[in-house]
């Protein structure tokens, strides 16, 4: 209830007061609900006035005085009652006048609520049903009762309920306020049918793999509806959505999970999941030492330097753990060493480069027409030499660019570059070594072995050449009949003495000791 008033007081010695009463028994008794006194500075709207007070403008009223508020009295305790009376009592002890105007009682009387509700009436087991309280007026308290439901009771205005067993069930709502209470029961309001069981099964290409291997996983759903959705998680972190398969790389102990959300509302569980733990074995520790280089014309070269032992070498030109330089070709090539752990089956590979160096160009062999020496012609560069016999075996001491053959036959020269890459000439056949019977008949050397003096004897005249074991010519001379040589200062060892007449050569060995 609200009202407006205007008041003044005669003096501080004379107080006025205003009281408000309410009766709910037609005036038989009255209850005071408010009281004011002019002694209260917040009550008087016009202040002290010794003449008769009349509020002749709005500022003398509570609604026009910024310092004074018009009263507002709470009558909610009498809401819904009939025959209520209100009286105002002004008490004047030689005070002044009090004026009252615009008395208003507003609000709605409280009445007892009328219970009413609606909600979902059909569902499957496990499916959520929603209920709504339409009681008027809004109750101060309510209690729902759901036969066979979870929860079985609720005080919420709009509760959600599930049912685990098929059947028909009652729903009851009880409401109340200060004015009264009401209830409504709808028998067999809810009908629950059995829900099909939904599930998802996760399958993987392997549960135990090697580090860095990928695992392919697929999900197979049951009772997922027409458009189920699939989400993939690794250790509870989502990695892919919207696919029935996932391919990933894992760490040891990672948990892969797939979650299916059914598009069908009538299932035992709308969201289902399956998971699996992935076991990841470590790769073996593998090393491979530097592989250096090989030469283009080398034969197969066994590869080495890989650990642990028992691994396999591979790469361009590699067969049975050996590299074939001619197959690989000149240039730099990767050599791989792969070792597989016998227990886990996991393998690891290390790689190193190996260079195939080009061979020097093939040397050419010719024979000096005057001396009979074999001469090696080589491409530009610095080389070492080795002369070979018909079996391609090295000839002892024959390591210079020329070689004096001691017998007819096939010869080769092998040249070796500064990085030890080699090439061998084509065969060169010598067939001009030998004298006619006249030269052979008179050719002798004594003593043999010799120490200080060496005597050479022949029939007729001829050119004489002495060659040391390294193929170096140490003496060239003409001989007619007999020639004595002082060899005391010569190096000890083997020598070849050649007699040359025309285009034939005869050679005899001699030893100095």
Phi, psi and omega in degrees: 000136176234153174204165176248148179213165173219137183210154172218161178232154186287309178199172180291346180276344182238114184259144172250158176214159179225129180233149180237133181234156177227139177235133176252012180231038177062034173092002179292326177218155183229142176244126178288129181245349178194152179204143179222156178226147179292344175294340177278119183298339181272006182257312185292131181267339184243352178080206184277134180208121182273341175271169182294126185277128172228122181285090186270001171209169189293338182289346179273357179257161181295329182285341180255000182255116185292343183266347185240133179261142176287145185291154172219122187244130181277117178249021184299334180296342182253011182297136178085354180270152178250156178075025180283135178239146179234136176226149178249134181237119177256132182243123185236112177252077186058034179267225182225189189276150172236130180245140180233141181206163173053055175282124182228128172248116185239172179110181182239132179292135181287134177235162180294141181287154174248114187291134177202142177206166171216171180172181178292136184245354180218138180194178175258161175303136180086347181275145183275133175247143182245137181237150186226128180275116178250024180299140174231141342296171181303126184285157175282333180213151178211155173217126175265149175230117183246102179297122178076002185260168175232114000285163180277336175223159178201148175253004181286150178292326182226077185282160174244139188222146173236157179232133183264346182233145178290152179148185178247138189223148176277153172230132181231142176231126176245128182231159179199160167211191184295338183272346180157190184219160178206162177211158175218137178234126176252110183286138179052034182292325183254131176243122183246127177252155181297135179266137175296149182279124176262147179202164175222137180244131181256128175233145182231158179293332177194145176264342177236121183224177176264156180306137180078355175284146177267152178239127179263126183238145177229151179241135178239116183262151176236131181055046178268001182083188183286326184225067177291157175246148181234132177235138184249139181228142170239117183053044176068013173252125183293131181242342181198143176229152172082019181222148177272003179218157180209136179239123184212168176247138191233163167260161182300131178087001177298143178252119177262130181226142173241136179242124177253131173251116183288143175275354179265124180287335183266074176221162182298322177214125183289329180241122179229160184214160172215149183216165180208149178262131181263126176262127183240118177274143179288157175279145177294150177281119184236138176231157177214121182283170181302140186260352175064224182214162172229170182258150187306319186262007176295154172285187180304133180246121179295131178273150181207177176100000179268137175226150356294162179294154178102002178277184184235133175268146178209170181143178180297125178080007182261127176220132178052046176065018176233146176261136177257101187304322182293332178280318180294320181089160181295137178135189181261135184226148175278132171251127182250140174236119184243128178236133179249129177289128185292334183277310184267340185077002180279141182236157177220153185228135170243154183223146176219156177271147172230137182259133170260109183276142180292143176283152174296159177300154183293129178286159177246143180246133173225168181240128177296122185293335183273312186266338184085359180290148171273135185237130179266125173256127186236161172291170181301140179139177180251128185223158164255162189232153168209125179271144184238149178275190184297334178271006182065026173268143180298140175270125184304129176078355184270081187231025177248178183289346178234157178213134177264110180290147181256353180204156175296149179154189182263139182224155177224157171236136178249128177250145184232125181281176182292345175256017174070023171269140189230167172210155185238139180290167168292163181295143173236124183262130176253127181219020184245018179267123180145144177254162173288175186300330182291318181287319181295324187294328185254006186269116176211156180226132178204157346288160181215103014286157180242161181241302185245320186233133179237124181254129179241132184228140176211169176262128182080200181244154181198167173272137182248135177223131177246130185234134179278180186295338179274001180089007180274138177279120183255346181202134171230127184203167172259145180231133173234105180083263187235145178220126177259130181245131175274108184250018183299324182269002180283155175293142179288145178144195185268142178224160174242130177250120182248137169252126184240125178222113183068234181253019178243150183227136174237135184235133173233140178277153176215150182237131173256132181235000000 
